[in-house]
Amino acid sequence: MEINRNQYFALGVVVLLLGIQFRNVESFTLNAEVSQVIREQLKKPQDAQFVSASKSNGFNNPLADLFATTPAATSISARLVTVKPPAWLGWALLSTGGVLVLHSLAMKRPE
């Protein structure tokens, strides 16, 4: 299947709007269910041999350290995960969306 002009334009508009969204928002706070899934997926390994081997060769997982769970959090807001996207992500999406829109306008119309 070949992508036509209208599909390029629609994809470009969606990516452009995502770029605007990422430029205007500083952080996203995930709900309790998604926060729990993130915490479970990024748990630190319990195996002492793996931890000592990873520390000895200089390996450090910044995501696991960033989303480390706190034992017995009392308030709901303390258990929610906040995601702060980097500033360059909004600019990258804006430029990619702009290129896709301009490319769609340069293509010939579908028949």
DAPE-V408550 format. One record per pair of residues at least 12 apart in sequence whose ideal C-beta (glycine too) atoms are under 8 Angstrom apart, sorted by the first residue. I is the first residue (numbers start at 1). J is the second residue. If there is no record, write none. Layout:
BEGIN
i = {I | I}
j = {J | J}
END
This chain:
BEGIN
i = {4 | 4 | 5 | 5 | 5 | 5 | 5 | 6 | 6 | 8 | 8 | 8 | 8 | 8 | 9 | 9 | 9 | 9 | 11 | 12 | 12 | 12 | 12 | 12 | 12 | 12 | 12 | 13 | 13 | 14 | 15 | 15 | 15 | 15 | 16 | 16 | 16 | 16 | 16 | 16 | 17 | 18 | 18 | 19 | 19 | 19 | 19 | 19 | 19 | 19 | 19 | 20 | 20 | 21 | 22 | 22 | 22 | 22 | 23 | 23 | 23 | 24 | 25 | 26 | 27 | 27 | 27 | 27 | 28 | 28 | 28 | 28 | 29 | 29 | 29 | 29 | 30 | 30 | 30 | 30 | 31 | 32 | 32 | 32 | 34 | 35 | 35 | 35 | 36 | 38 | 38 | 39 | 39 | 39 | 42 | 42 | 42 | 43 | 43 | 44 | 44 | 67}
j = {107 | 110 | 104 | 107 | 108 | 109 | 110 | 104 | 110 | 100 | 101 | 103 | 104 | 107 | 100 | 101 | 104 | 105 | 100 | 97 | 98 | 99 | 100 | 101 | 102 | 103 | 104 | 97 | 101 | 97 | 93 | 96 | 97 | 100 | 93 | 94 | 97 | 98 | 100 | 101 | 97 | 93 | 97 | 90 | 91 | 92 | 93 | 94 | 95 | 96 | 97 | 90 | 94 | 90 | 85 | 89 | 90 | 93 | 90 | 91 | 94 | 90 | 85 | 84 | 82 | 83 | 84 | 85 | 82 | 83 | 84 | 85 | 80 | 81 | 82 | 83 | 80 | 81 | 82 | 83 | 80 | 76 | 79 | 80 | 81 | 79 | 80 | 81 | 79 | 67 | 81 | 67 | 69 | 81 | 63 | 64 | 67 | 64 | 69 | 64 | 68 | 81}
END
